[in-house]
């Protein structure tokens, strides 16, 4: 028997270089995610150009028209053409420059990416030139370039974003949501640069007109005049980090997480680690469920921070993160202490706070066990306009910072909690009417399989949620008039969110009308609304939209019932009697879903008898 040779099929070459237009669209996917991304990049370029006045014009949530006008130094004819090429930048010359960045627009892909997804025109002129240059680009190609008459500075216009990527365009949200994202990016830049005048207009309607001011004035102009009396200044100056800004007084804590801002080298960042440092100061000063607001600016040596761990650069990594944590916590605590809100920190020069530092990227030899005053990481001469913009900070370089307690690692701090519950498949059979209340919050009782532990607040929330939902479904949209009107004062950003969900809010029974640019009057509440503050519920709606980044994810009735239940569930948390605990458990297990709150938090857990025995074996 002969065996034939197998036939080998020769495959053609499969790997090829992508066309430039396709490569630009892939790069654009990292830089331009939505209209707000375009606004962010153009604003940062305008700031880097040394502008003192910046105007932003938006139409249809930025989907059809974005224009950013600045009076910066402008570009030459050659630069106006080159700025649309990929990896073109005026900020970087060598690889070492990546570790000493103090400007914003250094990616070198922003304008090229914008030109790949929208009809883009750039009109620019330097002060020393007689005429300016206009460059028009479409689909990654320059279609025209000519000399024009224009003012000194740069105007960038982007029309029909994602016209060349229809699949991306269909995922854009409605105008209100896209405008809210633009508003967030605008505030991040405007708040960090109070020395610059900003205007933002949407559909020719002015939203912000921020004149040059101090940092405190800029915060007041953005967040409303009422915030002025609710904040205390936070100031600290060490050779490792320089801090200034404001944090709120504990009595003005809110029910939502709005207005929490960190800036590092005047760039907005998100940092659960630094947030934990601030919240640790307020740990025993706030009631449950309350959140403080803050506006904290940090200046550090760029060589000691990595800003390139996330494409949007809103997440960063510090070389000495535990030291930064300590100084931030100490600065906030000292600020509250100066206003007799908490005991002030003892800055005893004889007690040295010792840092275990890591070598910087430019350091020759690592230095360990060095006090703050001996660490030469900070070069204040290179900080642009710091004291001119934010004011002079008292010199405390010779003081050491002592923060009691163990400093956590950044890697263990997250916003999510891991709940582990061992729930029965059917209702547990409670074979005793004896209940124990632990820490006035947890009810413990014996069941057949072991011990059942119930969270009182979560149980109340589940019970009230189902009652409120049933009431809303029986009388949808019904409203009851209030005796005394209540006024809801919002920040411009929150007012923008509420305007987008106003029809839903009214459909649930709220009689609410605008009475000013950022204020609303409440004349009526949904039928069956519990006694309490409706403002907390409305702020909860706004917070839900802010967190989700879109419309309310739940049905309006369900969301209203959930917020009302959360509002009343933590009340009357005095030590319960046996009959009250028994009534709570009976009401809980008549609910449709007794084991979880509407937001998914556990209500009940069972500690099995065998697990208890194993602990003593």
Beta strands, then each sheet from edge to edge (+ up, - down):
strand 1: 53-59
strand 2: 65-70
strand 3: 119-125
strand 4: 132-138
strand 5: 141-148
strand 6: 153-159
strand 7: 197-202
strand 8: 205-210
strand 9: 231-237
strand 10: 242-248
strand 11: 260-264
strand 12: 267-269
strand 13: 294-299
strand 14: 305-306
strand 15: 317-318
strand 16: 355-356
strand 17: 368-370
strand 18: 436-438
strand 19: 442-447
strand 20: 450-455
strand 21: 479-489
strand 22: 511-514
strand 23: 519-526
strand 24: 604-608
sheet 1: 5+ 4- 3+ 6- 2+ 1- 7- 8+
sheet 2: 9+ 10- 13+ 11+ 12-
sheet 3: 14+ 15-
sheet 4: 16+ 17-
sheet 5: 18+ 19- 20+ 24-
sheet 6: 21+ 23- 22+
end
